Amino acid sequence: MAANVVGIGLLAVVSSWLMCGAARCESGDRLDRSRLSETFSEEFDGPLSWCSDDCHGERWRTKYFHSGDSPMSRGLGVSSASEVAMDPKYLSLGINPFKIKDGVLAVEVRPADAATQQAVRRAWPPWYKGERLAPRFTSGLLTTQFSFKQLYGYFEARVKVPRLTGGWPAFWLLGPEGTYNEIDIFEILTGLPHVHRFGQHWGRFGRDKNMAEIGEAKGSDLSDDFHVYGALWTEREIVYYRDDLEVGRFTNKDLHEPMYIILSIGMDGSWNTQLDLHSSPSGSGDMLIDFVRAYRVN
């Protein structure tokens, strides 16, 4: 998901591929859970603990760290994204993309109405010299930037992605400001729901290009059901899993600083555009999240 945050200097090396069906992969080991000790758990069994800027111990932040108060901090326009990540307080619009029912969080994507478009266009700050974009969609994102970071370990989420052309749901880890450091546990372009992409980015702003390794596991339609997506991050390598079965692994190139968790769903964006997966103006859908957990490895 690095292109949605920085959008420059990307070098992608596609070097991992597996065929995975609904219940098994043709190759890959099963995750050994016997050595995992839980360090973070969100089960969505109660009200969502969230904040935007005025944060005082809440678990989830509803915007990115970058771009101050501009709509870019909520995804709009970054890497050609057409959505804006909302929360109930943003611009006093009262739009809540987060709904919890029976222990499952729905992150809603909906077409943006005229009032929302006008309010977001007015929200661009005076220092911004680019086009004052208006969103085509409202959406949501959650990060543990202020509540939880961890160096190495196993990270997982049980997620059902929506049936929605032009969507870009993702579960990923992001490193310190000033770096490209990122682990993409899953990225799914919902117009290609049978492709689970994963990978790593590394490097430092002003010194390195945004280096990347990206792999994919192809198989059944991932929007049909929930799947548990995970990554085992160690000093030496990163191993990616779906439903506890390995789907790919890379040598850890230079990811040795704590990262925090992000769950997001974008619309359009450069990757969808390159593949001609354009969203319908009436596009809507829900990214469903059953749980998010992190572990240390004993």
C-alpha positions as CSV (number, residue, x, y, z in Angstrom):
1,M,0.0,0.0,0.0
2,A,3.0,2.3,-0.1
3,A,1.8,3.9,-3.3
4,N,-1.2,5.2,-1.4
5,V,1.1,6.9,1.1
6,V,4.1,8.1,-0.8
7,G,3.5,7.4,-4.5
8,I,7.0,8.0,-5.7
9,G,10.2,6.1,-6.6
10,L,8.6,2.7,-6.7
11,L,10.7,-0.3,-7.7
12,A,8.5,-3.4,-7.7
13,V,10.1,-6.9,-8.0
14,V,7.4,-9.5,-8.6
15,S,9.1,-12.7,-7.4
16,S,6.6,-14.9,-5.6
17,W,3.6,-16.8,-7.0
18,L,1.5,-19.7,-5.7
19,M,-1.9,-21.2,-6.7
20,C,-4.1,-21.4,-3.6
21,G,-7.6,-22.7,-3.5
22,A,-10.3,-22.1,-0.8
23,A,-8.9,-24.7,1.6
24,R,-5.3,-25.4,0.6
25,C,-2.2,-24.2,-1.3
26,E,-0.2,-26.4,-3.7
27,S,2.9,-25.6,-1.6
28,G,3.7,-23.9,1.6
29,D,4.0,-24.8,5.3
30,R,1.3,-24.5,7.9
31,L,1.8,-21.8,10.6
32,D,3.2,-23.0,13.9
33,R,1.1,-21.3,16.5
34,S,2.7,-23.0,19.5
35,R,5.4,-20.3,19.8
36,L,3.1,-17.3,19.5
37,S,2.2,-15.1,22.5
38,E,-0.5,-12.5,22.0
39,T,0.5,-8.9,22.4
40,F,-2.5,-7.1,20.8
41,S,-6.1,-8.1,20.2
42,E,-9.1,-6.3,18.8
43,E,-12.2,-8.5,18.6
44,F,-14.7,-5.7,17.9
45,D,-16.9,-6.8,20.8
46,G,-17.7,-3.3,22.0
47,P,-17.8,0.3,20.7
48,L,-14.9,1.2,18.5
49,S,-12.2,3.2,20.3
50,W,-11.1,5.9,17.8
51,C,-9.6,9.3,17.5
52,S,-8.4,11.6,14.7
53,D,-6.0,14.2,16.0
54,D,-7.0,14.9,19.6
55,C,-6.0,11.4,20.8
56,H,-5.9,10.5,24.5
57,G,-5.4,6.7,24.7
58,E,-7.9,5.6,22.0
59,R,-6.9,2.5,20.1
60,W,-7.5,3.4,16.5
61,R,-6.6,6.6,14.6
62,T,-8.8,7.4,11.5
63,K,-6.3,9.1,9.3
64,Y,-2.7,8.9,8.0
65,F,0.2,10.5,9.7
66,H,1.1,12.7,6.7
67,S,-0.2,15.9,5.0
68,G,-1.5,17.6,8.2
69,D,-5.2,18.5,8.0
70,S,-5.4,18.2,4.3
71,P,-7.7,15.7,2.6
72,M,-4.6,13.8,1.6
73,S,-4.2,12.7,5.2
74,R,-7.4,10.8,4.5
75,G,-6.3,9.3,1.3
76,L,-7.9,11.6,-1.3
77,G,-5.7,12.1,-4.4
78,V,-2.7,10.1,-3.1
79,S,-1.7,7.8,-5.9
80,S,-4.9,8.8,-7.7
81,A,-7.2,7.6,-4.9
82,S,-10.8,8.9,-5.2
83,E,-12.1,8.2,-1.7
84,V,-11.9,10.2,1.5
85,A,-11.5,8.3,4.8
86,M,-14.2,9.6,7.1
87,D,-15.1,9.5,10.8
88,P,-18.2,10.9,12.5
89,K,-16.4,14.2,13.4
90,Y,-14.6,14.9,10.2
91,L,-15.8,18.3,8.8
92,S,-18.9,18.0,11.0
93,L,-20.6,15.8,8.4
94,G,-21.5,13.0,10.8
95,I,-20.5,10.3,8.4
96,N,-19.6,7.1,10.2
97,P,-18.1,4.4,8.0
98,F,-17.5,2.1,11.0
99,K,-20.4,-0.2,12.0
100,I,-20.0,-3.1,14.5
101,K,-22.5,-6.0,14.6
102,D,-22.1,-9.4,16.2
103,G,-18.4,-8.8,16.8
104,V,-17.6,-7.8,13.2
105,L,-16.6,-4.4,12.1
106,A,-17.9,-3.2,8.7
107,V,-15.8,-0.4,7.0
108,E,-18.2,1.1,4.5
109,V,-17.5,2.5,1.1
110,R,-20.3,4.7,-0.3
111,P,-20.7,7.3,-3.1
112,A,-20.0,10.8,-1.7
113,D,-23.0,13.1,-1.9
114,A,-22.8,16.7,-3.1
115,A,-22.6,18.1,0.4
116,T,-19.7,15.9,1.3
117,Q,-17.9,16.8,-2.0
118,Q,-18.3,20.5,-1.4
119,A,-17.2,20.3,2.3
120,V,-14.0,18.3,1.4
121,R,-13.2,20.6,-1.5
122,R,-13.3,23.5,0.9
123,A,-11.1,21.6,3.4
124,W,-7.9,21.9,1.3
125,P,-5.5,24.2,3.2
126,P,-4.1,27.5,1.7
127,W,-0.6,26.0,1.4
128,Y,-1.8,23.3,-1.0
129,K,-1.1,24.3,-4.6
130,G,-2.6,21.3,-6.4
131,E,-6.1,20.7,-7.7
132,R,-8.7,20.9,-4.9
133,L,-10.2,17.5,-5.4
134,A,-13.6,16.3,-4.3
135,P,-14.1,12.7,-3.4
136,R,-16.1,10.3,-5.4
137,F,-16.5,8.0,-2.4
138,T,-16.4,8.0,1.4
139,S,-14.5,5.2,3.1
140,G,-12.6,4.5,6.3
141,L,-9.2,3.5,7.6
142,L,-7.8,2.6,11.0
143,T,-4.3,2.7,12.3
144,T,-2.6,1.9,15.7
145,Q,-0.1,4.8,15.2
146,F,-0.6,6.1,18.7
147,S,-1.5,2.9,20.5
148,F,0.6,-0.1,19.3
149,K,3.9,-0.7,17.5
150,Q,6.0,-3.8,17.5
151,L,9.3,-5.0,16.1
152,Y,9.0,-8.5,14.6
153,G,6.3,-11.0,15.4
154,Y,3.2,-12.4,13.8
155,F,0.3,-10.2,12.7
156,E,-3.1,-11.3,11.5
157,A,-6.6,-10.2,10.7
158,R,-9.7,-12.1,9.6
159,V,-11.3,-10.2,6.8
160,K,-13.9,-10.5,4.1
161,V,-13.3,-8.2,1.2
162,P,-16.3,-6.7,-0.7
163,R,-17.6,-7.5,-4.2
164,L,-16.8,-4.1,-5.7
165,T,-15.0,-3.1,-8.9
166,G,-12.4,-0.4,-8.2
167,G,-11.9,-1.2,-4.5
168,W,-8.4,-1.6,-2.8
169,P,-8.7,-3.1,0.6
170,A,-5.5,-3.7,2.5
171,F,-4.0,-4.9,5.8
172,W,-0.5,-3.6,6.3
173,L,2.2,-2.4,8.7
174,L,4.0,0.9,8.5
175,G,7.3,2.0,9.8
176,P,8.8,5.3,11.2
177,E,8.3,8.6,9.5
178,G,11.1,9.3,7.1
179,T,11.2,5.8,5.8
180,Y,9.3,3.8,3.2
181,N,9.3,0.8,5.5
182,E,6.1,-1.2,5.1
183,I,4.9,-4.8,5.1
184,D,1.8,-5.4,3.0
185,I,0.1,-8.5,4.5
186,F,-2.6,-8.3,1.9
187,E,-3.7,-6.0,-0.9
188,I,-6.6,-7.1,-3.0
189,L,-7.9,-5.2,-6.0
190,T,-11.6,-6.2,-5.8
191,G,-12.0,-6.2,-9.5
192,L,-9.5,-9.2,-9.4
193,P,-10.8,-10.9,-6.2
194,H,-8.8,-14.1,-6.9
195,V,-5.4,-12.4,-6.5
196,H,-3.9,-11.9,-3.0
197,R,-0.9,-9.6,-3.2
198,F,1.7,-9.2,-0.5
199,G,5.1,-7.7,-0.1
200,Q,7.6,-5.4,1.6
201,H,8.9,-1.9,1.0
202,W,12.1,-0.4,2.4
203,G,14.4,2.6,2.2
204,R,14.7,6.2,3.7
205,F,13.4,9.4,2.2
206,G,16.1,11.6,0.6
207,R,18.6,8.7,0.6
208,D,17.0,5.7,-1.2
209,K,14.4,4.9,-3.7
210,N,11.2,3.2,-2.4
211,M,12.4,-0.3,-3.0
212,A,9.9,-3.1,-3.1
213,E,9.3,-6.8,-3.4
214,I,5.8,-7.9,-4.3
215,G,4.3,-11.3,-4.6
216,E,0.9,-12.8,-5.3
217,A,-1.1,-15.9,-4.6
218,K,-3.9,-16.7,-7.0
219,G,-6.8,-18.9,-6.3
220,S,-10.5,-18.7,-5.5
221,D,-12.7,-15.6,-5.2
222,L,-11.6,-14.1,-1.9
223,S,-14.8,-12.0,-1.6
224,D,-16.8,-15.2,-1.1
225,D,-15.9,-15.6,2.5
226,F,-13.7,-14.5,5.4
227,H,-10.0,-15.4,5.4
228,V,-7.2,-15.0,8.0
229,Y,-4.4,-13.0,6.4
230,G,-1.1,-13.0,8.3
231,A,2.6,-12.3,8.2
232,L,5.5,-13.6,10.3
233,W,8.1,-10.9,10.4
234,T,11.6,-11.9,11.8
235,E,15.0,-10.5,11.6
236,R,15.8,-12.7,8.6
237,E,12.6,-13.0,6.6
238,I,8.9,-12.3,6.2
239,V,6.6,-15.2,5.6
240,Y,3.0,-14.5,4.4
241,Y,0.0,-16.7,5.2
242,R,-3.6,-17.1,4.3
243,D,-5.7,-19.3,6.6
244,D,-2.5,-20.5,8.4
245,L,-1.0,-21.8,5.1
246,E,2.1,-20.1,3.7
247,V,1.6,-18.3,0.4
248,G,5.0,-16.7,0.0
249,R,8.2,-15.5,1.7
250,F,10.9,-12.9,1.2
251,T,14.3,-12.2,2.8
252,N,13.9,-9.3,5.2
253,K,15.8,-6.6,3.2
254,D,16.0,-3.8,5.8
255,L,13.0,-3.8,8.1
256,H,14.3,-3.6,11.6
257,E,12.3,-0.9,13.3
258,P,8.9,-1.1,15.0
259,M,5.8,-0.8,12.8
260,Y,2.1,-0.1,13.5
261,I,-1.0,-1.7,12.0
262,I,-3.2,-0.2,9.3
263,L,-6.5,-1.5,7.9
264,S,-7.8,0.5,4.9
265,I,-10.0,0.3,1.9
266,G,-9.4,2.7,-1.0
267,M,-11.1,3.3,-4.3
268,D,-9.5,3.5,-7.7
269,G,-5.9,4.5,-7.2
270,S,-2.9,4.0,-9.6
271,W,-2.9,0.2,-9.4
272,N,-6.6,-0.1,-10.4
273,T,-6.1,2.5,-13.1
274,Q,-3.2,0.6,-14.6
275,L,-5.3,-2.5,-14.9
276,D,-8.4,-0.6,-16.2
277,L,-10.4,-1.5,-13.1
278,H,-12.5,1.6,-12.8
279,S,-15.2,1.9,-10.2
280,S,-18.8,2.6,-10.9
281,P,-20.2,5.9,-9.7
282,S,-22.7,4.0,-7.6
283,G,-20.1,1.6,-6.2
284,S,-20.6,0.6,-2.6
285,G,-19.5,-2.3,-0.4
286,D,-18.3,-3.2,3.1
287,M,-14.9,-4.5,4.2
288,L,-15.7,-6.8,7.1
289,I,-13.1,-7.4,9.9
290,D,-13.7,-10.1,12.5
291,F,-10.5,-9.6,14.5
292,V,-7.0,-8.1,14.4
293,R,-4.2,-9.7,16.5
294,A,-0.4,-9.5,17.0
295,Y,2.0,-11.9,18.7
296,R,5.6,-12.1,19.7
297,V,7.4,-15.3,18.8
298,N,8.9,-17.2,21.7
